[in-house]
Amino acid sequence: MNKKRSILLITCMFFLSFSMNHIDVQAKGYGWGFKKNSNHEIPDVGIYRDILKKYGAYYVDDSGEKNVYLTFDNGYEQGYTNEVLDVLKKENVPATFFVTGHYVTSQPELIKRMVNEGHIVGNHSYHHPDFTIVTKDVMKRELESLEKAVANVSDQKDMKYLRPPKGMFNEETLQWSNELGYIQVFWSLAFIDWNTDSQRGWQFAFDQIMKQIHPGAIILLHAVSEDNAKALEHLIKELREEGYTFKSLDDFVIKDKIPEGIYGY
């Protein structure tokens, strides 16, 4: 092999390696997360903020108003969701429940109750896969299957909010969501509450939320937590005393997408 051909081969190998590395970087998934704070301010999510904004996704209401949004992720039932719904009904508080296919098929009456009592049922996918490692067609089937399952057992016939399984996302999955008619919704307040073997009492759950609360918080809770179910009524009453108002995601998203000056906004 002559010197020119050697140089050409090495150059081609370099650019191929660079291109493959570049593809890996572009295709990698991000795991949603942020540094918690206890100063009642919106947490800093770094570059994620601009990425979400680019694709019309949300993690917080940054209007400055003292609104809060309750969201629950439901993958399976532990016996506490009826209690959660009882409190929400008593206190007239809306919520969004992001559910999976297993939850819908195993708990159709709870899905029906959520819808009948005015709550939003959101899409958490049918089988809970990491969307950043599947194709768009797989993602589409996951979302459509869940949407149909909910429509089959309740009066909610369509969906517009998506919480990605495991909080995994990238620009590609955000774009796919838009193309499939969905708005991705993350969160600005959460704590470790899903381990059913490590519940620490309602006061702990209450304290974790109150420590991190801030105007515009989208709160992620898991309905499998007994602590959350027991803390919920205390939480609602305390936040109202502090001047917070509980709103639906529809209240926030619809208003946010209306241009300034229209309808008095």
LUMLUM-302982 format. One record per atom (N, C-alpha, C, O, CB): x, y, z; residue in one letter. Coordinates in steps of 0.2 Angstrom, whole numbers, plus 5000, padded with zeros to 4 digits. Glycine has a CB too. Layout:
XYZA
...
This chain:
500449945000M
500050005000M
500450065000M
500950075004M
499550005006M
500450114995N
500850174995N
500650225000N
500150215003N
500750204988N
501050275001K
500950325006K
500350365005K
499950375010K
501550375006K
500150384999K
499550414998K
498950385000K
498450405003K
499450444991K
498850314998R
498350275000R
498250265007R
497750255010R
498350204996R
498850255011S
498850245018S
498550305021S
498150305026S
499550235020S
498750365019I
498550435022I
497750435021I
497350455025I
498850495019I
497550415015L
496850425013L
496450375017L
495850395020L
496750405006L
496650315018L
496350265023L
496250285030L
495750285033L
496650195022L
496850315032I
496850335039I
496350395040I
495950405045I
497550365041I
496350445035T
495850505035T
495150475035T
494750505039T
496050545029T
495050425031C
494350405030C
494150375037C
493550385039C
494250355025C
494550335040M
494450295046M
494250355052M
493850345056M
494950255048M
494650405052F
494650455057F
493950495056F
493550495061F
495150515056F
493750505050F
493050545049F
492450495051F
491950515053F
493050565042F
492550425049L
492050385051L
491950375058L
491450375061L
492250315047L
492550375062S
492550365069S
492250435072S
491750425076S
493250355072S
492350485069F
492050555072F
491350555070F
490950575075F
492450615068F
491150525064S
490450535063S
490050485067S
489450505069S
490350515055S
490350425069M
489950375073M
489850405080M
489350395083M
490350305073M
490450435082N
490450465089N
489850525089N
489550525094N
491050495091N
489850565084H
489450615084H
488650585084H
488250615087H
489550655077H
488550535080I
487850505080I
487750485087I
487150495089I
487850445075I
488150445090D
488050425097D
487850485102D
487350475106D
488650385100D
488250535101V
488050595106V
487350625104V
486950635109V
488550645105V
487150625098Q
486550655096Q
485950605098Q
485450625100Q
486550665088Q
486150545098A
485550495099A
485450475106A
484950445108A
485650435095A
485950495111K
485950475118K
485350505121K
485050555119K
486550495121K
485050465126G
484550495130G
484750525136G
485250515139G
484050435132G
484350575138Y
484450615144Y
483950585150Y
483350575148Y
484350685143Y
484150585156G
483750565161G
483550625165G
483950665167G
484050515166G
482850635165W
482650705168W
482850705176W
482750655179W
481850705168W
483150765177G
483350775184G
483550845185G
483650875181G
483850725186G
483650865192F
483850925193F
484150935200F
483950885204F
483350985192F
484450985202K
484650995209K
484151025213K
483851075212K
485351035210K
483850985218K
483351015223K
483551075226K
484151075228K
483150955227K
483151115228N
483251175232N
482751175238N
482151155237N
483351235228N
482851215243S
482451225248S
482251295250S
482051315255S
482651185255S
482351335244N
482251405245N
481651425241N
481551485240N
482851445242N
481251375240H
480551395236H
480651425230H
480151465228H
480151435241H
481151415226E
481251435219E
481151385214E
481351325216E
481851475219E
481051395208I
481051345203I
481751315202I
482251355202I
480751375196I
481751255202P
482451225202P
482751235195P
482451235190P
482451145203P
483451245195D
483851255189D
483951185185D
484151135188D
484551285190D
483651175179V
483751115175V
484251125170V
484351075165V
483051095172V
484651175170G
485251185165G
484951185158G
484451215156G
485751125166G
485351145154I
485151145146I
484451115145I
484251125140I
485751115142I
484251075149Y
483551045148Y
483051095147Y
482551085143Y
483351005154Y
483051155151R
482551205150R
482451225143R
481951235140R
482751265154R
483051245139D
483051265132D
482751215128D
482451225123D
483651295130D
482951145129I
482751095125I
482051085125I
481651075120I
483151025127I
481751085131L
481051075132L
480651135129L
480151125126L
480851075140L
480851195130K
480551255127K
480551245119K
480051265116K
480951315129K
481051225116K
481151215109K
480551175106K
480351185101K
481751185107K
480351125110Y
479851075108Y
479151085111Y
478751035111Y
480151005109Y
479051135115G
478451145118G
478251095124G
477651085125G
477951145113G
478751075127A
478651025133A
478751075139A
478951125139A
479250975133A
478551045145Y
478451075151Y
478751035157Y
478750975157Y
477751095152Y
479051075162Y
479151045168Y
478951095174Y
478951075180Y
479951035169Y
478751155172V
478551195178V
478151255174V
478151265168V
479151225181V
477751285178D
477351345176D
477751405179D
477851415185D
476651355179D
478151445174D
478551495176D
478251565176D
478651615175D
479251495172D
477651565177S
477251635176S
477351675183S
477251735183S
476551625175S
477551635188G
477651675194G
477051665199G
477151685205G
477851745193G
476551645196E
475951645200E
475951585205E
476251535203E
475251635196E
475651585211K
475651535216K
475151475214K
474751465218K
475551555223K
475251445208N
474851385206N
475351325207N
475951325206N
474651395199N
474951265208V
475251205209V
474851155205V
474251165204V
475451185216V
475251105202Y
474851055198Y
475050985201Y
475650965201Y
475151065191Y
474550945203L
474650875205L
474650825200L
474250825196L
474150855210L
475150785199T
475250735194T
475450675198T
475850675202T
475650755188T
475150615196F
475250545199F
475450505193F
475150505188F
474650525203F
476050465194D
476150415189D
475950345192D
476050325198D
476950405188D
475550305188N
475250245190N
475450185186N
475150185180N
474450255190N
475850145188G
476050085184G
475750025186G
475549985182G
476850075184G
475550025193Y
475149965196Y
474849995202Y
474950055204Y
475649905197Y
474349955204E
473949975210E
474149945216E
474249885217E
473149965208E
474249985222Q
474449955228Q
473849965233Q
473949945239Q
475049995231Q
473249995231G
472749995235G
472550065238G
472150075243G
472849955241G
472950115236Y
472850185239Y
472550235234Y
472450295236Y
473550215241Y
472450215228T
472150265223T
471450295225T
471350355224T
472250245216T
471050245227N
470350265229N
470450315235N
470050365235N
469950205231N
470850305239E
470950355245E
471150425242E
470950475244E
471450335250E
471650425237V
471850485234V
471350515231V
471250585231V
472450465229V
470950485227L
470350515223L
469850535228L
469550585227L
470050455219L
469750505234D
469250525239D
469450595242D
469050645242D
469250485245D
470150605243V
470350675245V
470250725240V
470050785241V
471150665247V
470450705234L
470450755228L
469650775227L
469550835226L
470650725222L
469250735228K
468550745227K
468250795233K
467950845232K
468050685227K
468450775239K
468250815245K
468550885245K
468150935246K
468550785251K
469150895242E
469450955242E
469350995235E
469651055235E
470250955244E
469050965231N
468950995224N
469551015221N
469651075219N
468451055225N
470050965220V
470650975217V
470750935211V
470650875212V
471250965223V
470950965206P
471050925199P
471750895199P
472250915203P
471050965193P
471850835196A
472550805195A
472550775188A
472050765185A
472650755201A
473150755187T
473250715181T
473650645183T
474150645187T
473750755176T
473350595180F
473650525182F
473950495175F
473550485170F
473050475184F
474550485175F
474950465170F
474950385171F
475250365175F
475650495169F
474650345166V
474550275167V
474850235162V
474950255156V
473750265168V
474950175164T
475250125159T
474650075157T
474150075160T
475850085162T
474850035152G
474349985150G
474149935155G
473549915156G
474649945144G
474649915159H
474549865164H
474049895169H
473549865172H
475149845168H
474049955171Y
473649995175Y
472949995172Y
472449975176Y
473850065177Y
472850015166V
472250015163V
471849945163V
471249945165V
472250045156V
472249895161T
471849835160T
471749805167T
471249765168T
472349785156T
472149815172S
471949785179S
471549835183S
471249805188S
472649775182S
471449895181Q
471049945186Q
470549985182Q
470650045182Q
471549985190Q
470149955177P
469749995173P
469250035177P
469050095175P
469349945169P
469050015183E
468550055187E
468850115190E
468550165190E
468250015193E
469550115191L
469850175194L
469950225188L
469950285189L
470550155197L
470150195182I
470250245176I
469550275175I
469550335174I
470450205170I
469050245175K
468350265174K
468150325180K
467950375178K
467850215174K
468350305186R
468250355191R
468650415190R
468350475191R
468450325198R
469250415188M
469750475187M
469350515182M
469350575183M
470450455185M
469150485177V
468850525171V
468150555173V
468050615172V
468750485165V
467750515177N
467150545179N
467150595184N
466650635184N
466750485182N
467650595188E
467750655193E
468150715190E
468350755194E
468050625199E
468250715184G
468550775181G
469350775180G
469550825179G
468350835184G
469650725182H
470350725181H
470650705174H
470250675170H
470650675186H
471250715173I
471550705166I
471850635167I
472250625172I
471950755164I
471750595162V
472250535162V
472750545156V
472550555150V
471750465160V
473350545158G
473950555154G
474250495151G
474150435154G
474450605157G
474650495146N
474950435143N
475650425146N
476050465146N
474950445135N
475750365149H
476350345152H
476650285148H
477150255150H
476350335159H
476350275142S
476550225137S
476150155139S
475950145145S
477250205137S
476150105135Y
475750045136Y
476249995140Y
476049975145Y
475550015130Y
476849985138H
477349945141H
477949975145H
478349935148H
477649895136H
477950045145H
478450075149H
479150065147H
479550055151H
478350055156H
479250075140P
479950065137P
480250135138P
479950185138P
479950045130P
480950135137D
481350195136D
481250215129D
481550185124D
482150185138D
480950275128F
480850295121F
481450315117F
481450315111F
480350355121F
482050325121T
482650345117T
482950295114T
483450305111T
483050385122T
482750225115I
483150175112I
482650135108I
482850075106I
483450125118I
482050165106V
481550125101V
481450175095V
481650225095V
480950105105V
481150145090T
480950185084T
480350225085T
479950215090T
480950135078T
480250265081K
479650315081K
479050265080K
478550285084K
479650365076K
479050215076D
478450175075D
478350135082D
477750125083D
478650115070D
478850115086V
478650085092V
478350135097V
477850115100V
479350055095V
478650195097M
478350245101M
477650255100M
477250265104M
478750305101M
477550265093K
476850275091K
476350215093K
475850235095K
476850285083K
476550155092R
476150105095R
476050105102R
475450085104R
476450035092R
476550115106E
476450125113E
475950175115E
475550165119E
477150135116E
475950235112L
475550285114L
474850275112L
474350285115L
475750355111L
474750245105E
474050235103E
473750175106E
473150175108E
474150215095E
474150125108S
473850065112S
473550095119S
473050065121S
474350015113S
473950135122L
473750155129L
473150205128L
472650195132L
474250195132L
473150245123E
472550295122E
471950255120E
471350265123E
472750335116E
471950205116K
471350155115K
471150125121K
470550115122K
471550105109K
471650095125A
471450065131A
471050105136A
470550085139A
472050035135A
471250165137V
470850215141V
470150225138V
469650235142V
471250275142V
470150235131A
469550255128A
469050195129A
468450205129A
469650275121A
469250135129N
468850075129N
468550075136N
467950035137N
469250015128N
468850105141V
468550095148V
468250155151V
468050155157V
469050065153V
468350215147S
468050275150S
467850325145S
467850305139S
468650305154S
467550375147D
467350425142D
467850475140D
467750515136D
466750475146D
468450465142Q
469050505139Q
469250465132Q
469550415133Q
469650515144Q
469150505127K
469350465120K
469950485117K
470150455112K
468750485116K
470250535120D
470950555117D
471450585122D
471150585128D
470850605111D
472050585121M
472550615126M
472950665122M
473050665116M
472950555128M
473250705126K
473750755124K
474350765128K
474850795126K
473350825123K
474350735134Y
474950745138Y
475350675139Y
474950625140Y
474750765145Y
475950675139L
476350625139L
476950635144L
477250685144L
476650605132L
476950585149R
477550585153R
478050525151R
477750465151R
477350575161R
478550535148P
479050485146P
479250435151P
479450455157P
479650515142P
479150365150P
479350315155P
480050335157P
480550345153P
479350245151P
480150325164K
480850335167K
481150405166K
481650415168K
481350285164K
480750445164G
480950515163G
481450525157G
481850575157G
481250545169G
481550475153M
482050475148M
481750515142M
481250505139M
482250405146M
482250555139F
482050595133F
482650615129F
483250615132F
481650655135F
482550635123N
483050675119N
482650715114N
482050715114N
483550625116N
483050755110E
482750795105E
482250765100E
481750785098E
483250845102E
482550705099E
482150665094E
481450635097E
480950645093E
482550605092E
481450615103T
480850595106T
480350655107T
479750645107T
480950555112T
480650705109L
480250765109L
479850785103L
479350805103L
480650825112L
480250785097Q
480050795091Q
479450745089Q
478950765086Q
480550795086Q
479650685090W
479150635089W
478450645092W
477950635090W
479450565090W
478550665099S
477950675103S
477550735099S
476950725099S
478150705110S
477850785097N
477450835093N
477150815087N
476550825086N
477950895092N
477450775083E
477250745077E
476650695078E
476150695074E
477750705073E
476650665084L
476050625086L
475550655090L
475050625092L
476350565090L
475550725091G
475050755094G
475050765102G
474550775105G
474450735092G
475650755104Y
475750755112Y
476250805114Y
476650835111Y
476050685114Y
476050825120I
476450875124I
476850835130I
476450805134I
476050935127I
477450835130Q
477850805136Q
477850845142Q
477950905142Q
478550785134Q
477650815148V
477650845154V
478050815159V
477950755161V
476850855157V
478550855161F
479050825166F
478850855173F
478250855174F
479750845165F
479250865178W
479050895184W
479650935187W
480250935185W
478950835189W
479450975192S
479951015196S
479951005203S
480351035207S
479751095195S
479550955205L
479650935212L
479450855213L
478950835210L
479050975216L
479850825216A
479850755217A
480250725223A
480750765225A
479950715210A
480150665225F
480550635230F
480450565229F
480050535226F
480450665237F
480950525233I
480850455232I
480250425236I
480250425242I
481550415235I
479750415233D
479150395236D
478850325233D
478350305236D
478650445235D
479150295228W
478850235225W
479050175228W
478750115226W
479150235218W
479550175233N
479750105236N
479250095241N
479250125247N
480450115239N
478850045240T
478250025245T
478549995251T
478249985256T
477749975241T
479149965251D
479449935257D
479849985261D
480149975266D
479949885255D
479850055259S
480250105263S
479850165264S
480050225264S
480850125259S
479150155266Q
478750215267Q
478950235274Q
479150195279Q
478050195267Q
478950305275R
479250325282R
478650375285R
478850405290R
479850375280R
478050365283G
477550395287G
477350465283G
477750495280G
477750415294G
476650485284W
476450535280W
476750605281W
476850645277W
475650545282W
477050615288Q
477350675289Q
478050685285Q
478150735283Q
477550675297Q
478350625284F
478950635279F
478750655272F
479150705270F
479350565279F
478250625269A
478050645263A
477850715263A
478050755258A
477450605260A
477450735268F
477250805268F
477850855269F
477850905265F
476850815275F
478350835273D
478950885274D
479350885267D
479550945266D
479350855279D
479450835264Q
479750835258Q
479450875252Q
479850915249Q
479850765255Q
478850875252I
478450925247I
478550995249I
478651035245I
477750905246I
478351005256M
478351075258M
479051105258M
479151165257M
478151075266M
479551065259K
480251095258K
480451115251K
480851165251K
480751035261K
480151085246Q
480351095239Q
479851145236Q
479951165230Q
480451035235Q
479251155239I
478751185235I
478951255233I
479351295236I
478151195240I
478651275227H
478851345224H
478251355219H
477851315217H
479551335220H
478151425218P
477651445213P
477751405206P
478251405204P
477651515212P
477151375204G
477151345197G
477351275197G
477451245192G
477551385193G
477451245203A
477651175204A
477251125200A
476651125201A
477751155211A
477551085196I
477251025194I
477450965198I
478050945198I
477351015186I
477050945202I
477250895207I
477150825205I
476650805203I
476850905214I
477650785205L
477650715203L
477550665210L
477950675214L
478250685199L
477050635210L
476950585216L
476750515213L
476550515207L
476350605220L
476850465217H
476650395215H
476150375219H
476150375225H
477250345215H
475550345216A
474950325220A
475050265224A
474650245227A
474350325216A
475650225223V
475750165226V
476050185233V
476050135237V
476350125223V
476150245235S
476450265241S
475850275246S
475450325245S
476850325241S
475850235252E
475350255257E
475550315260E
475050355262E
475450195262E
476150335261D
476350405264D
475950455260D
475750505263D
477050415264D
476050455253N
475750505249N
474950515250N
474650565251N
475850495242N
474650455251A
473950455251A
473750485258A
473250525259A
473650385251A
474050465263K
473950495270K
474150575271K
473850605274K
474350455275K
474650595267A
474850665267A
474450705263A
474450765264A
475550665265A
474050685258L
473750725253L
473350785256L
473350835254L
473450685248L
472850765260E
472450815263E
472750865267E
472550925267E
471850775267E
473250845271H
473650895275H
474050935270H
474051005271H
474150855279H
474250915265L
474650955260L
474251005257L
474351065256L
474950905255L
473650985254I
473151025251I
472951085255I
472951145253I
472550995248I
472751075262K
472551125266K
473151175268K
473051235268K
472351095273K
473751145269E
474351185271E
474451235265E
474651295266E
474951145273E
474551205259L
474651245253L
474151305252L
474351355250L
474751205247L
473551285253R
473051335252R
473151395257R
473051455256R
472351305253R
473251375263E
473451425268E
473951465267E
474051525269E
473551395275E
474451445263E
475051485261E
474951515254E
475351555251E
475651435260E
474351515252G
474151555246G
474151525239G
474151555234G
474551615246G
474251455239Y
474351425233Y
473651395230Y
473151385234Y
474751355234Y
473551395224T
472951375221T
473151305217T
473651305213T
472651425216T
472751255217F
472851195213F
472451205207F
471851215206F
472551135217F
472851195201K
472651195195K
472651135191K
473051095192K
472951255191K
472351125185S
472351075181S
472951095175S
473051145174S
471751055177S
473251035173L
473751055167L
473351085161L
473751125158L
474050985165L
472751075160D
472451115155D
472351185156D
472451225152D
471651085154D
472251205162D
472251275164D
472951315162D
472951365160D
472151285172D
473451275164F
474151305162F
474351305155F
474451355152F
474651265166F
474251245152V
474551235145V
474051275140V
474351305136V
474451165143V
473451275141I
473051315136I
473151385137I
473251425132I
472251295138I
473251415143K
473351485144K
474051505141K
474151555138K
473351505151K
474551455142D
475251465140D
475251475132D
475651515130D
475651415142D
474851435129K
474851435122K
474451485118K
474451495112K
474651365119K
474051525122I
473651585119I
474151645119I
474451665124I
473051595124I
474251675113P
474651735112P
474451795117P
473851795119P
474651755105P
474851825119E
474751885124E
474251935121E
474251945115E
475351925126E
473751955125G
473352005122G
472651975120G
472152015119G
473652045117G
472651905119I
472051875117I
471651855124I
471951825128I
472151815112I
470951865124Y
470551835129Y
470851865136Y
470751835141Y
470551765130Y
471151925136G
471251965142G
471951935145G
472151965150G
470751955147G
472351895142Y
472951865145Y
473551915143Y
474051895145Y
473051795143Y
